[in-house]
Amino acid sequence: MWFFIRHAESANNATNNNDSTDLGEKYSDERVPDPTLTELGRIQAEKTGLYLASESVKVWKQEREDQKSMNLASPTFKAIYCSPMQRSLETANEIQKILSIPVFVNPDLCEVGGVFKGRRHVYSPRESKEVCGGKKRSEIMEEFPNFQLDDRITEKGWWGKPQETFKEASERAQKVAELLWEISCEDLQKKGTEYQGNTNILISHGLFQDMIMKRLFMHRSPLPSLEESAIFPCENCAISQIVLYDHNIRQYEDTSHKDYSQNNPRRVCICIKWNSSHHLEDNERTTTRIYPNSRRNHQNTKNCSNSSSSSNTNNHF
């Protein structure tokens, strides 16, 4: 099982709540390539960690009283997988302080576009060839010494290239979706009490999280662009609960001989809840329009909270 969490409010979110091409030069000049959290963002992240900890306590009590089944609404947590962008690192740090679980920092989880200055662009050729490197390995380790960093994060930074296009980001989202399935299948193979700690947390970004969900749940992922509305918009620190289950895997069974290829027709995605921010007070919730033309996003994020849907993943990737 996965808990998807969008990072807490960043300085860019607070400035204009959008970084796309329809905002003019004013916001482009104010936009920070890799912003920190705001004070409100830190409050959001801390409250999210406290809420997750309370969920973890619930599952422990229930498992002691009834050993027959897991309660999907009340998981325990195994690890955090986090984007290397500062706002995600700071969000993960606040949550880790409370949950005391490992944090794995993966460059593939960064926001669409990567680290860049100025406006967000969509298609090649890129308007700007300027390269931003991202935080260096030593800088991240100094600030977050308990985090485990991907080998691709070096002293040259973790990005080091021009702004990414939406097509490139979509390909990266497919790679991440495959990684989520790989981790989920490994968890399903575990035996005994190990299985009880099979829930992971993914801390990423609004645009990219939308892309991941399209890869997991849509039979044909649409060509990504800034002109399409986000199908899975999300508020800062909103929580979404996703189950990835492979029917070819039987819990506690020796599965070493089975095939877990990405074209497996017996894989099922279940969305137990999406964009749930009820753990935050009304004045602590921040909603952003992650696509310029998606004026209904605020309404949609409210309507899809705590919703449940499922999909067979054959032809999803």
C-alpha positions as CSV (number, residue, x, y, z in Angstrom):
1,M,0.0,0.0,0.0
2,W,1.1,3.6,-0.7
3,F,0.3,6.9,0.9
4,F,0.9,9.7,-1.6
5,I,1.5,13.1,0.0
6,R,2.1,16.3,-1.9
7,H,4.8,18.5,-0.3
8,A,3.7,21.2,2.2
9,E,3.3,24.8,1.1
10,S,6.4,26.3,-0.4
11,A,7.5,29.9,-0.9
12,N,6.5,29.7,-4.5
13,N,3.0,28.4,-3.6
14,A,2.5,31.3,-1.3
15,T,3.7,33.8,-3.9
16,N,1.2,33.0,-6.6
17,N,0.1,29.4,-6.4
18,N,1.1,28.7,-10.0
19,D,4.3,28.6,-12.1
20,S,2.9,28.1,-15.6
21,T,3.2,30.2,-18.7
22,D,0.1,32.4,-18.4
23,L,1.2,34.4,-15.4
24,G,3.5,36.9,-17.1
25,E,7.0,38.0,-16.2
26,K,6.2,39.3,-12.7
27,Y,5.9,35.9,-11.1
28,S,8.7,34.4,-13.3
29,D,11.0,37.0,-11.7
30,E,9.9,36.2,-8.2
31,R,9.9,32.4,-8.7
32,V,12.6,30.5,-6.8
33,P,14.0,27.4,-8.6
34,D,14.1,25.3,-5.4
35,P,12.1,27.0,-2.7
36,T,11.8,26.2,1.0
37,L,8.7,25.7,3.0
38,T,6.8,28.6,4.5
39,E,6.0,28.6,8.2
40,L,2.5,27.4,7.3
41,G,4.1,24.6,5.3
42,R,6.0,23.4,8.3
43,I,2.8,23.4,10.3
44,Q,1.1,21.3,7.6
45,A,4.0,18.8,7.5
46,E,4.1,18.4,11.2
47,K,0.3,17.9,11.5
48,T,0.5,15.4,8.6
49,G,3.1,13.4,10.5
50,L,1.1,13.4,13.7
51,Y,-2.0,12.2,11.8
52,L,0.0,9.4,10.2
53,A,1.3,8.4,13.6
54,S,-2.2,8.2,15.0
55,E,-3.2,6.0,12.1
56,S,-0.2,3.7,12.8
57,V,-1.3,3.3,16.5
58,K,-4.8,2.3,15.3
59,V,-3.5,-0.6,13.3
60,W,-1.3,-1.9,16.1
61,K,-4.2,-2.0,18.5
62,Q,-6.5,-3.7,16.0
63,E,-3.9,-6.3,15.1
64,R,-3.4,-7.2,18.7
65,E,-7.1,-7.8,19.1
66,D,-7.8,-9.5,15.8
67,Q,-5.0,-11.3,13.9
68,K,-7.2,-12.5,11.1
69,S,-6.9,-9.5,8.7
70,M,-5.2,-6.2,8.0
71,N,-7.3,-3.0,8.3
72,L,-6.5,-1.1,5.1
73,A,-7.6,2.2,6.5
74,S,-5.2,2.0,9.4
75,P,-1.7,1.0,8.2
76,T,1.7,0.9,9.7
77,F,4.6,2.5,7.8
78,K,7.8,1.1,6.4
79,A,9.6,3.9,4.6
80,I,9.4,7.3,3.0
81,Y,10.4,7.8,-0.7
82,C,11.0,11.5,-1.3
83,S,11.8,14.0,-4.1
84,P,15.2,15.7,-3.7
85,M,13.6,19.2,-4.0
86,Q,14.0,21.3,-0.9
87,R,10.2,21.5,-0.2
88,S,9.9,17.8,-0.3
89,L,13.0,17.2,1.8
90,E,11.7,19.5,4.5
91,T,8.2,17.9,4.4
92,A,9.8,14.4,4.7
93,N,12.0,15.6,7.6
94,E,9.0,16.8,9.6
95,I,7.2,13.5,9.0
96,Q,10.2,11.4,9.8
97,K,10.7,13.1,13.1
98,I,7.4,11.7,14.2
99,L,7.3,8.3,12.4
100,S,11.0,7.4,12.8
101,I,11.2,5.4,9.5
102,P,13.9,5.6,6.8
103,V,13.8,8.2,4.1
104,F,15.0,7.4,0.6
105,V,15.7,10.3,-1.7
106,N,15.1,9.6,-5.4
107,P,15.7,12.2,-8.2
108,D,13.0,10.5,-10.3
109,L,10.4,11.9,-7.9
110,C,11.1,15.6,-8.6
111,E,8.5,18.0,-10.0
112,V,7.9,18.2,-13.7
113,G,10.6,20.4,-15.3
114,G,13.2,19.7,-12.7
115,V,15.1,22.7,-11.2
116,F,14.8,25.7,-13.5
117,K,14.6,29.5,-13.4
118,G,11.8,31.6,-14.8
119,R,8.6,30.3,-16.5
120,R,7.6,26.7,-16.9
121,H,7.7,25.5,-20.6
122,V,6.2,22.5,-22.1
123,Y,7.7,21.4,-25.5
124,S,11.1,21.4,-27.1
125,P,13.0,23.4,-28.2
126,R,13.4,24.9,-24.8
127,E,13.3,28.6,-24.5
128,S,16.1,28.7,-21.9
129,K,19.3,26.5,-22.0
130,E,20.3,27.7,-18.5
131,V,21.2,24.7,-16.3
132,C,20.5,24.5,-12.5
133,G,22.3,21.7,-10.7
134,G,20.0,21.2,-7.7
135,K,21.3,20.6,-4.1
136,K,24.7,18.9,-3.8
137,R,25.0,15.6,-2.0
138,S,27.0,17.1,0.9
139,E,24.4,19.9,1.3
140,I,21.6,17.4,1.6
141,M,23.5,15.2,4.0
142,E,24.5,18.2,6.2
143,E,20.8,19.3,6.6
144,F,19.3,15.8,6.6
145,P,21.9,13.4,7.9
146,N,19.5,10.5,8.4
147,F,18.3,10.5,4.8
148,Q,19.5,7.8,2.4
149,L,20.5,9.3,-1.0
150,D,20.3,7.8,-4.4
151,D,23.8,7.4,-6.0
152,R,22.8,9.9,-8.7
153,I,22.9,12.7,-6.2
154,T,26.5,13.9,-6.4
155,E,28.6,17.0,-5.6
156,K,27.5,18.4,-8.9
157,G,23.9,18.3,-7.7
158,W,21.1,15.9,-8.7
159,W,19.7,17.8,-11.8
160,G,22.3,19.5,-13.9
161,K,20.4,19.9,-17.2
162,P,17.9,22.3,-18.9
163,Q,14.3,22.4,-18.0
164,E,12.5,19.1,-18.6
165,T,9.6,18.9,-21.1
166,F,6.2,17.4,-20.2
167,K,7.0,14.4,-22.6
168,E,10.2,13.7,-20.7
169,A,8.4,14.0,-17.4
170,S,5.7,11.6,-18.6
171,E,8.4,9.0,-19.4
172,R,9.8,9.5,-16.0
173,A,6.4,9.0,-14.4
174,Q,6.2,5.6,-16.2
175,K,9.5,4.7,-14.6
176,V,8.3,5.6,-11.2
177,A,5.0,3.7,-11.6
178,E,7.1,0.6,-12.4
179,L,9.2,1.2,-9.3
180,L,6.0,1.4,-7.2
181,W,4.9,-1.9,-8.6
182,E,8.3,-3.5,-7.9
183,I,8.3,-2.3,-4.3
184,S,4.7,-3.4,-3.8
185,C,5.4,-6.9,-5.2
186,E,8.4,-7.3,-2.9
187,D,6.2,-6.3,0.1
188,L,3.5,-8.8,-0.9
189,Q,6.1,-11.6,-0.8
190,K,7.0,-11.1,2.8
191,K,5.9,-13.6,5.4
192,G,4.5,-13.4,8.9
193,T,4.6,-10.2,10.9
194,E,6.9,-8.5,8.2
195,Y,3.8,-8.0,6.1
196,Q,2.2,-5.8,8.7
197,G,4.7,-3.0,7.9
198,N,4.1,-3.0,4.2
199,T,2.9,0.6,3.8
200,N,5.2,3.2,2.1
201,I,4.9,7.0,1.8
202,L,5.6,8.8,-1.4
203,I,6.3,12.6,-1.1
204,S,6.3,14.3,-4.4
205,H,4.7,17.2,-6.3
206,G,1.4,18.3,-7.8
207,L,2.1,18.0,-11.5
208,F,4.2,14.9,-11.2
209,Q,1.8,13.1,-8.8
210,D,-1.0,13.7,-11.3
211,M,1.2,12.0,-14.0
212,I,1.9,9.0,-11.8
213,M,-1.8,8.5,-11.1
214,K,-2.6,8.7,-14.8
215,R,0.0,6.0,-15.4
216,L,-1.5,3.8,-12.7
217,F,-5.2,4.2,-13.4
218,M,-5.8,5.3,-17.0
219,H,-5.7,2.8,-19.8
220,R,-4.4,5.5,-22.1
221,S,-2.5,8.2,-20.4
222,P,-3.2,11.5,-22.3
223,L,-0.5,13.5,-23.9
224,P,0.6,15.7,-20.9
225,S,0.4,19.4,-21.4
226,L,-0.3,22.6,-19.5
227,E,-3.5,23.0,-21.5
228,E,-5.2,19.9,-19.9
229,S,-6.8,19.9,-16.5
230,A,-5.3,17.9,-13.8
231,I,-7.4,14.7,-13.3
232,F,-5.8,14.1,-9.9
233,P,-5.2,17.6,-8.4
234,C,-4.0,17.7,-4.8
235,E,-3.6,20.2,-2.0
236,N,-0.4,20.8,-0.1
237,C,0.1,17.9,2.4
238,A,-3.1,16.2,1.3
239,I,-3.0,12.4,1.7
240,S,-4.0,9.8,-0.9
241,Q,-4.2,6.1,-0.2
242,I,-3.4,3.7,-3.0
243,V,-3.3,-0.1,-3.0
244,L,-1.3,-1.9,-5.7
245,Y,-2.1,-5.6,-5.7
246,D,-0.9,-8.5,-7.9
247,H,-3.3,-11.4,-8.0
248,N,-0.4,-13.7,-9.0
249,I,1.1,-13.2,-5.5
250,R,-0.4,-15.1,-2.6
251,Q,0.5,-13.8,0.8
252,Y,3.1,-16.0,2.6
253,E,3.6,-18.2,-0.4
254,D,7.0,-18.9,-1.9
255,T,6.8,-16.7,-5.0
256,S,10.4,-16.9,-6.3
257,H,9.3,-18.8,-9.5
258,K,6.6,-16.3,-10.6
259,D,6.9,-13.6,-13.3
260,Y,6.2,-10.0,-12.2
261,S,6.7,-8.3,-15.6
262,Q,5.0,-4.9,-16.1
263,N,2.6,-6.4,-18.7
264,N,1.0,-8.5,-16.0
265,P,-2.8,-8.5,-16.6
266,R,-3.7,-9.5,-13.0
267,R,-2.5,-6.3,-11.4
268,V,-5.1,-4.1,-9.7
269,C,-4.9,-0.5,-8.5
270,I,-7.3,0.7,-5.8
271,C,-7.7,4.3,-4.7
272,I,-9.1,4.2,-1.2
273,K,-9.0,7.9,-0.8
274,W,-7.6,10.9,-2.7
275,N,-6.6,14.4,-1.6
276,S,-7.8,14.1,2.0
277,S,-6.7,17.1,4.1
278,H,-9.2,16.7,7.0
279,H,-6.2,16.5,9.4
280,L,-5.6,20.2,8.7
281,E,-7.7,23.1,9.9
282,D,-9.6,25.0,7.2
283,N,-7.2,28.0,7.5
284,E,-4.2,25.7,7.2
285,R,-5.3,24.2,3.8
286,T,-3.7,25.6,0.7
287,T,-5.0,24.7,-2.8
288,T,-3.0,25.5,-5.9
289,R,-4.0,25.5,-9.6
290,I,-1.4,23.2,-11.0
291,Y,-2.6,23.7,-14.6
292,P,-3.5,27.2,-15.9
293,N,-6.8,26.3,-17.4
294,S,-8.1,24.0,-14.6
295,R,-10.3,26.6,-12.9
296,R,-12.3,23.8,-11.4
297,N,-9.4,22.3,-9.6
298,H,-10.3,23.7,-6.2
299,Q,-13.8,22.3,-6.5
300,N,-12.5,19.0,-7.8
301,T,-10.0,18.5,-5.0
302,K,-12.8,18.9,-2.5
303,N,-15.1,16.5,-4.3
304,C,-12.6,13.7,-4.7
305,S,-11.5,13.6,-1.1
306,N,-12.0,10.2,0.5
307,S,-13.2,8.7,-2.8
308,S,-12.6,5.1,-3.8
309,S,-12.0,3.7,-7.2
310,S,-10.1,0.8,-8.8
311,S,-8.7,-0.2,-12.1
312,N,-7.1,-3.3,-13.7
313,T,-3.7,-2.3,-14.9
314,N,-3.4,-4.3,-18.1
315,N,-2.4,-1.7,-20.8
316,H,-1.8,1.0,-18.2
317,F,1.8,1.5,-19.0
